[in-house]
């Protein structure tokens, strides 16, 4: 069973409509299944302030992770799960073979 975590790596701000208004998040979803670990980076952009404004210095990682659209998190988790599945059961890849008529 894969355990997923989301981490905020960077936040970009503007000073409008409020000082420190977050307009872009860079984040990573990491999955761990036993000894297999995979991750993928994501980016979320915001143009409209929704809800109550929280000063930048008062933001928590949990609060900011909550701003990431659920479909972006789900998509990232699916990609990470695919990477882990490929580690557990590597796909069969075609192999180049010498031509049978070449000496």
C-alpha positions as CSV (number, residue, x, y, z in Angstrom):
1,X,0.0,0.0,0.0
2,X,1.4,3.4,-1.0
3,X,1.5,6.2,1.5
4,X,1.4,9.7,-0.2
5,X,2.6,13.0,1.2
6,X,2.4,16.4,-0.3
7,X,5.0,19.1,0.4
8,X,5.0,22.8,-0.5
9,X,8.4,23.7,-2.1
10,X,7.9,27.4,-2.9
11,X,5.3,30.1,-2.9
12,X,5.3,33.2,-5.2
13,X,3.4,36.3,-4.1
14,X,2.1,39.6,-5.3
15,X,1.2,42.6,-3.1
16,X,-2.3,42.9,-4.6
17,X,-5.1,42.5,-3.6
18,X,-3.3,42.0,-0.2
19,X,0.4,42.2,0.7
20,X,1.8,38.7,0.3
21,X,-1.1,37.4,-1.8
22,X,0.0,33.9,-3.0
23,X,-0.3,33.5,-6.8
24,X,1.7,30.4,-7.4
25,X,2.6,27.2,-5.5
26,X,5.3,24.7,-6.3
27,X,4.7,21.3,-4.6
28,X,5.7,17.7,-4.7
29,X,3.7,14.5,-4.2
30,X,5.8,11.6,-2.9
31,X,4.7,8.0,-2.6
32,X,6.3,5.3,-0.6
33,X,5.4,1.6,-0.9
34,X,7.9,-0.5,1.1
35,X,11.3,0.2,-0.3
36,X,9.9,1.9,-3.5
37,X,9.7,5.7,-3.5
38,X,8.6,7.9,-6.4
39,X,7.6,11.6,-6.6
40,X,6.3,14.2,-9.0
41,X,6.3,18.0,-8.9
42,X,3.3,20.1,-9.4
43,X,2.3,23.8,-9.8
44,X,-0.9,25.6,-8.9
45,X,-1.7,29.1,-9.8
46,X,-4.2,31.5,-8.2
47,X,-5.7,34.7,-9.6
48,X,-8.7,35.2,-7.3
49,X,-8.7,35.3,-3.5
50,X,-11.2,32.9,-2.1
51,X,-12.3,32.9,1.5
52,X,-10.7,34.8,4.3
53,X,-7.3,36.3,3.7
54,X,-4.5,34.9,5.9
55,X,-1.4,37.0,6.2
56,X,1.6,35.3,4.6
57,X,3.5,34.9,7.8
58,X,0.5,33.1,9.4
59,X,0.1,30.5,6.6
60,X,0.7,26.8,7.5
61,X,1.8,24.1,5.1
62,X,-1.5,22.2,5.8
63,X,-3.6,25.3,5.0
64,X,-1.7,25.9,1.7
65,X,-1.9,22.2,0.7
66,X,-5.7,22.6,1.1
67,X,-5.6,25.2,-1.7
68,X,-4.3,22.7,-4.3
69,X,-7.3,21.5,-6.4
70,X,-8.1,17.9,-5.4
71,X,-8.0,16.8,-9.0
72,X,-4.4,18.0,-9.3
73,X,-3.4,16.0,-6.2
74,X,-5.3,12.9,-7.5
75,X,-3.6,13.1,-10.8
76,X,-0.2,13.4,-9.2
77,X,-0.9,10.5,-6.9
78,X,-1.9,8.4,-9.9
79,X,1.3,9.2,-11.7
80,X,3.4,8.4,-8.7
81,X,1.5,5.1,-8.2
82,X,2.2,4.2,-11.8
83,X,5.9,4.8,-11.2
84,X,5.9,2.6,-8.1
85,X,3.9,-0.1,-9.9
86,X,6.6,-0.1,-12.6
87,X,9.3,-0.5,-9.9
88,X,7.4,-3.4,-8.3
89,X,6.5,-5.1,-11.7
90,X,8.9,-3.7,-14.3
91,X,7.3,-3.6,-17.8
92,X,8.7,-5.9,-20.4
93,X,10.7,-3.9,-22.9
94,X,11.6,-5.0,-26.4
95,X,15.3,-5.9,-26.8
96,X,17.4,-5.3,-29.9
97,X,18.6,-8.6,-31.4
98,X,21.3,-9.4,-33.9
99,X,19.9,-9.9,-37.3
100,X,19.7,-13.7,-38.0
101,X,21.4,-13.4,-41.4
102,X,24.3,-11.3,-40.1
103,X,27.5,-13.3,-39.4
